[in-house]
Amino acid sequence: MALTFEQLILKVLEETKKAISADEIWEIALQKGYDKELGSRGKTPVATLSALIYRDINENKEESPFVKASYRPTLFYLREYDNIIDKSTFRENPKFKEGKEDEESPIKSLKSNIEKSGYNEKDLHSHLVYYASLYLNCYCKTINHSTSAKKEFGEWQHPDIVGCKFPTEEWKNPEVFKLSASVGNISLQVFSFELKKKLSFENLREAFFQAVSNSSWSNEGYLVAPEIIENPEFLNELKRLSSSFGIGVIKLDLKEPDSSYVLFPSRVRETLDWETINKLFNMNSDFQEFIKRVNKDFERKEIIFERYDKILSKEELLKIISK
């Protein structure tokens, strides 16, 4: 039976019984031939490993089998070995003492620039694409508002980014895929994202209902921002709106892209609003390209990665924001 990525990670960490990086996990897997046992390895296996671990830690907290030990390099180990891990080495290395980078680290410099810079909303797109691709298994396409015939339909019609999650597991088993198609239960999901630089009392209503207008046609819709004020009253209202209208909320972490997370989940809608999809198709050329691309990939059961938004590395993401 083929290994999953999660089983590979557990296997390597169980055997090493120490804190190692995602790169080291993959290197050991290659040395021992575990990569050959994978059902699918993808184009960026190290990013996939890292994403799986981060997602499990963010979603399951103390229930996760994984522990994040340090930063730069980021090291992981299994929670069950917490008592035998030598944690003193984390503190002795100045490059990641108590989670702090080396003072000369280019990454630290980039993060400092982020705090000083004023970034635009469009600068957040690549951060969301990175998160959605690795943590939601979603292939994204930016929708440029300038290509829309806005006059025809008015305000609040244009999602910032759309994405699709393909039924890749079913593709591996033709008979399962065929049966799924026969009963109308194909696990293809379409996502819609509305981006804001900041969410606060001043713009909550407008931003949220813009997300509702732009995203309620999809299987999952999200309002996304890197700055969300932590006022309890504000968060309670944001949670209430999310629960009432089914729009999820994602908080982007611009300095640690892998630490972005779903603050409130989206309600999954089983059916798409085809009338709105048809309207968007007619009004925006980027959305047309997205729909055509999804159709082609779905029919061929092969995803052409280059036709979707490029997934940047973490260092490239930091450089965009720190300009």
Beta strands, then each sheet from edge to edge (+ up, - down):
strand 1: 66-70
strand 2: 75-78
strand 3: 96-97
strand 4: 100-101
strand 5: 139-142
strand 6: 161-165
strand 7: 189-195
strand 8: 198-199
strand 9: 220-225
strand 10: 227-228
strand 11: 248-251
strand 12: 261-264
sheet 1: 1+ 2-
sheet 2: 3+ 4-
sheet 3: 5+ 6- 7+ 9+ 11+ 12-
sheet 4: 8+ 10+
end
